[in-house]
Amino acid sequence: MPDKPLEPAYAAAVQTYLDHTPGSRALALRARRVFPGGNTRTCVHQHPHPLAGQRGHGSFLWDVDDNRYIDLYLNGLSLIHGHAYPPIVERLQQTIPRGTAWSATSDEQIAFAELLCARLPSAERVRFCSSGTEAGMLAAKLCRRATGRTVLLKADVGYHGAADDLEAGLHGQGELPGRTLLAPYGDADAFERVLADRGDGIAAVFIEPASVSTAVAPPAEFFTRLRAATTRAGALLVFDECITFRNAFGGMQETLGVTPDLTMLAKFIGGGLPLGALVGRTEVMQHFDPDRKDHLYHSGSFNGALAPVAAGLVALTELTPERIAHMNAAASRLVAALDREASRRSLPLSLSRAGSLVGLNPFGTGAPGTPSAHSRDAYRFLQIAALNHGVYLQPDEGVLGFATDITDALVDDIAERLGAALHDLVRWEGERAA
């Protein structure tokens, strides 16, 4: 919320939101007594208060005041088939009476690992964990052991979870001396220079095949050069496909034709339940083998737990090439529609797309994810205006995605609703500039 008095259009949007969400407001006040700032995830924090959900089904979310929203955030894009996907609900109803987590291995756990190995070019061996953050921490630990080096190299805008070494470059943080180096995302020359100059100390390069904070994907040449540069330097290449796995049957590594040493997975692979995985080539992953005298210790009470792998088997099996192509086409349709809506209103709107991920940056002159202060304020307004028009956008940044039940009619509905929110944004901009 801006510190200065709000322009009339902004104040009106906030008041409309307040009028429609008294239940969310009441829960937000209650939450502040137990959570710092009133919630337990920074990325969903918003003013005047976060939305409180009641139920979800498919692409729709209802709040506690029974307002319905088209959900384009889908719990951090972890619900590839939307809320309460019936086949997953049915599988969990069959599975949970048997238990939710065992120390013993399950058939489902092995079957899920086999499925990952069959789909991802880089997956020869699998290690489960509970989240993308854990997958990133595990990858860093493994790369340091496998290479005997300590330094990581990552893109300046790359998000790989909440571990300190992998948050460098984000949230106002710079490089971490002796731990993490940074290079501009998509700049092959810069990555090659760092690897040439510092490569004898670099354990691994962490990279997203498409930036999940911008929905921008560099050309395949960037990744081909990065693969060659890491090999020359004796460093490992780690792809973070926690979100980009949605964009192709074998992940974006398949479409890029570049095979990393390790791949981080999470989000939708648990079918809406917490599940992460680190997969990679046998030579590197064998450091986890407990039969090795010098094995790398890795444990966790919920690694490959029964309920999430059972749900994940359904989610991944039913994420077919046809459904992936359908979501990607829907994203292309929405980008074209939003471009028309923005042009009709003479509104500068930077749009980007990577598969079924769409980035929008109002009043942005470059890629979403690195917006100006003006653009950040504009997106905050747009997010509230979109809620008022029945569309739930990520509160933190302007990247959205679809579930597999998306239809052309729903895309058109989203475009119409976001067009109305853009109309409100134009009014706000006129008042701000006056």
ABEGO torsion letter per residue (X at the ends): XBABBBBAAAAAAAAAAAAAAAAAAAAAAAAAAABBGGBABAAABBOABBBBBABBBEABBBBAAGBBBBBAAGGGGABAAEBGBAAAAAAAAAAAAAEABBABBBAAAAAAAAAAAAABAABABBBBBABAAAAAAAAAAAAAAAAGBABBBBBAABBAEABAAAABGBGGBBBBBGABBBBBBGBAAAAAAAAAAAAAABABBBBBABBAAAGBBBBAAAAAAAAAAAAAAGBBBBBBAAAAAAABAAEAAAAAGBBBABBBBBEAAAGGBBBBBBBEBAAAAAAABAABAABBBBBEAABGBAAAAAAAAAAAAABBAAAAAAAAAAAAAAAAAAAAAAAAAGBBBBBBBBEABBBBBBGBABBBGBBBAAAAAAAAAAAAAAAAAGBBBBAABBBBBBBAABBAAAAAAAAAAAAAAAAAAAAAAAAAAX
